[in-house]
Amino acid sequence: MKTPFQRRRRALVSLLRETKASCLLITCPANWYYLTGFTGESGALLVSQKGTGLVTDGRFMVQAHEEATGIRVRQQKGSLFESVGQYVKDAHFRRVGFDPSQLTVSQLQSVRRVSGGRSKWAPVPGMVEALRMRKDAAEIAQMRKAATLAVEVMQRGIRLLKPGIRELEAAADASEPGIKPSWKHRPQPLQRQRTARPVGMSMQPQDRF
């Protein structure tokens, strides 16, 4: 049975054929999670008809093998983008797509230098984002669950609002159902005594300046 990540990668490969690119370089963490399930903080993903490869450093190798099933994981040697360039060179990719809004000029120069002159680099903006705009059944279920939770927290927060409570206390209490609000344990501020003279009371001589 194919996972949602595998189905998404297949859909991306279908789009990739239209650009005539042999692979797509993905450097946005949200996008590589969408395609693989990898939640590490550093890496780069290359998706092609031959398969999918993830380059990451030694801190995330075990995590990558556990989370990103069905893809090749390569450990970074040197800088990340030098390692990506070497991956492209070893795989003999001739035309590599990348999102220009997610790759700096310096990073592009690094991968080009290492990958060699045979690999051509083509800007392909927004390809993964286009896929992410269409939600599958599991994503819609998660969105509904998140919306329900947000409503519950908001309703609880409204009930907690009382004179004297601070915004941070209301937010903390709203996020911890079942716990007695902390503001109930704080002494209430002293009320100032009324000093204004009642209407109609005349000022006495000793009260005059």
C-alpha distance (Angstrom), angle and dihedral (degrees) to the residues before:
residue distance angle dihedral
M1 . . .
K2 3.79 . .
T3 3.77 119.6 .
P4 3.83 123.0 -131.2
F5 3.81 87.8 -107.0
Q6 3.80 92.4 56.8
R7 3.80 91.7 48.4
R8 3.80 90.5 51.0
R9 3.80 92.3 50.6
R10 3.79 90.6 50.4
A11 3.81 90.2 51.7
L12 3.81 89.8 49.8
V13 3.80 92.4 50.8
S14 3.81 89.0 52.9
L15 3.80 90.0 54.7
L16 3.78 90.4 44.4
R17 3.82 91.7 60.8
E18 3.80 89.7 62.4
T19 3.82 90.7 59.5
K20 3.84 92.3 49.5
A21 3.82 88.3 -129.2
S22 3.79 117.6 142.5
C23 3.81 92.5 -146.4
L24 3.80 142.8 -1.6
L25 3.80 124.2 -129.4
I26 3.82 112.9 -143.1
T27 3.80 119.8 -168.3
C28 3.82 102.2 162.0
P29 3.85 111.5 102.9
A30 3.82 92.6 -145.1
N31 3.80 90.0 54.1
W32 3.79 97.0 47.3
Y33 3.82 89.2 48.5
Y34 3.82 89.6 51.1
L35 3.80 90.4 53.8
T36 3.81 101.8 37.8
G37 3.82 113.0 10.5
F38 3.81 90.9 -118.4
T39 3.83 110.7 148.9
G40 3.81 99.2 -177.0
E41 3.78 120.8 130.1
S42 3.79 98.8 -127.6
G43 3.77 133.4 42.9
A44 3.78 150.3 84.8
L45 3.79 128.8 -121.0
L46 3.81 128.2 -146.6
V47 3.80 117.1 -164.6
S48 3.81 121.0 -169.4
Q49 3.78 142.0 149.3
K50 3.80 87.4 -96.4
G51 3.79 92.1 58.9
T52 3.79 141.1 -81.8
G53 3.78 128.0 -69.0
L54 3.79 130.6 -167.9
V55 3.81 122.8 -158.5
T56 3.81 115.1 -161.5
D57 3.78 138.5 148.4
G58 3.79 128.0 -97.4
R59 3.80 94.4 -91.8
F60 3.80 91.7 68.2
M61 3.80 104.1 34.7
V62 3.81 96.3 103.0
Q63 3.78 91.1 42.4
A64 3.81 91.8 49.8
H65 3.82 92.6 52.1
E66 3.81 90.7 49.3
E67 3.80 98.5 45.0
A68 3.80 105.4 30.6
T69 3.79 105.0 56.6
G70 3.78 121.9 -177.6
I71 3.81 96.9 26.9
R72 3.78 135.4 96.8
V73 3.80 115.3 -107.2
R74 3.79 119.9 -156.0
Q75 3.79 124.7 -172.6
Q76 3.77 116.2 -123.9
K77 3.80 116.3 -112.9
G78 3.77 115.2 -167.8
S79 3.79 115.0 -18.1
L80 3.79 120.0 -2.9
F81 3.79 95.8 -114.9
E82 3.78 94.1 45.3
S83 3.80 86.7 55.2
V84 3.80 90.2 48.9
G85 3.80 89.8 51.3
Q86 3.80 90.7 52.0
Y87 3.82 90.5 49.1
V88 3.82 90.2 53.1
K89 3.80 90.7 48.3
D90 3.82 93.7 48.8
A91 3.81 91.8 48.0
H92 3.84 92.1 49.1
F93 3.80 93.2 -130.3
R94 3.81 107.1 177.2
R95 3.81 100.5 -170.8
V96 3.81 119.6 28.7
G97 3.78 122.1 -169.9
F98 3.79 121.9 -149.9
D99 3.80 137.8 171.8
P100 3.83 107.6 -111.8
S101 3.80 91.3 -155.5
Q102 3.81 90.4 61.1
L103 3.80 101.9 40.8
T104 3.80 123.8 66.0
V105 3.80 124.0 -139.5
S106 3.81 89.6 -111.2
Q107 3.81 92.5 51.8
L108 3.80 91.9 48.0
Q109 3.80 90.5 50.6
S110 3.82 90.1 52.3
V111 3.81 95.7 52.6
R112 3.80 92.2 43.4
R113 3.79 93.2 51.1
V114 3.81 93.6 51.8
S115 3.81 98.6 36.9
G116 3.80 91.6 56.5
G117 3.76 134.9 -134.9
R118 3.80 96.1 -65.2
S119 3.80 92.6 70.7
K120 3.79 116.5 78.5
W121 3.80 120.3 -156.8
A122 3.79 119.6 -143.9
P123 3.83 127.2 -172.8
V124 3.81 110.4 -122.0
P125 3.82 107.7 172.2
G126 3.81 126.1 -161.5
M127 3.79 99.8 -0.3
V128 3.83 97.7 136.1
E129 3.80 91.9 38.1
A130 3.81 88.7 57.3
L131 3.81 89.1 57.4
R132 3.80 92.7 46.1
M133 3.81 91.2 57.2
R134 3.81 89.7 70.2
K135 3.80 109.4 68.7
D136 3.79 123.9 -151.4
A137 3.81 124.5 -142.4
A138 3.81 94.1 -91.6
E139 3.81 92.3 51.3
I140 3.80 92.1 48.7
A141 3.81 90.0 50.9
Q142 3.81 90.3 52.1
M143 3.80 91.4 48.3
R144 3.80 91.1 52.0
K145 3.78 90.7 48.8
A146 3.81 91.0 50.0
A147 3.81 91.6 48.6
T148 3.82 91.6 50.7
L149 3.81 91.0 49.6
A150 3.81 91.6 48.6
V151 3.83 91.0 53.0
E152 3.81 91.7 49.1
V153 3.81 92.1 50.5
M154 3.81 91.7 47.2
Q155 3.80 92.6 50.1
R156 3.78 91.6 48.9
G157 3.79 90.3 48.2
I158 3.80 91.7 53.1
R159 3.81 90.8 52.5
L160 3.81 90.4 50.9
L161 3.79 95.9 54.6
K162 3.81 108.4 111.3
P163 3.80 134.6 152.0
G164 3.79 109.5 -79.8
I165 3.83 98.3 22.5
R166 3.79 116.9 124.4
E167 3.81 123.9 -132.8
L168 3.82 94.2 -115.6
E169 3.81 91.2 51.4
A170 3.80 91.9 50.2
A171 3.81 91.1 49.9
A172 3.81 92.7 48.5
D173 3.81 93.5 46.9
A174 3.81 92.7 46.6
S175 3.81 91.2 55.0
E176 3.83 94.1 51.3
P177 3.82 109.2 58.7
G178 3.78 115.4 -164.4
I179 3.81 95.4 28.9
K180 3.78 117.5 111.8
P181 3.81 108.0 -111.2
S182 3.78 110.9 -98.6
W183 3.78 93.5 -137.0
K184 3.81 89.8 68.9
H185 3.80 89.0 67.2
R186 3.80 94.2 53.8
P187 3.79 120.4 91.7
Q188 3.77 111.2 -110.0
P189 3.81 116.9 -116.3
L190 3.81 115.1 -94.9
Q191 3.76 114.7 -100.3
R192 3.78 113.8 -122.1
Q193 3.81 114.8 -119.7
R194 3.76 116.6 -111.9
T195 3.80 110.5 -107.3
A196 3.78 101.8 171.9
R197 3.80 114.5 112.8
P198 3.83 114.5 -116.1
V199 3.78 115.7 -103.5
G200 3.78 113.0 -90.5
M201 3.81 96.7 23.2
S202 3.77 109.6 125.7
M203 3.77 121.8 -135.9
Q204 3.78 114.5 -105.9
P205 3.81 121.1 -130.4
Q206 3.79 91.8 -111.2
D207 3.81 89.2 55.0
R208 3.79 93.4 58.0
F209 3.82 119.8 101.9
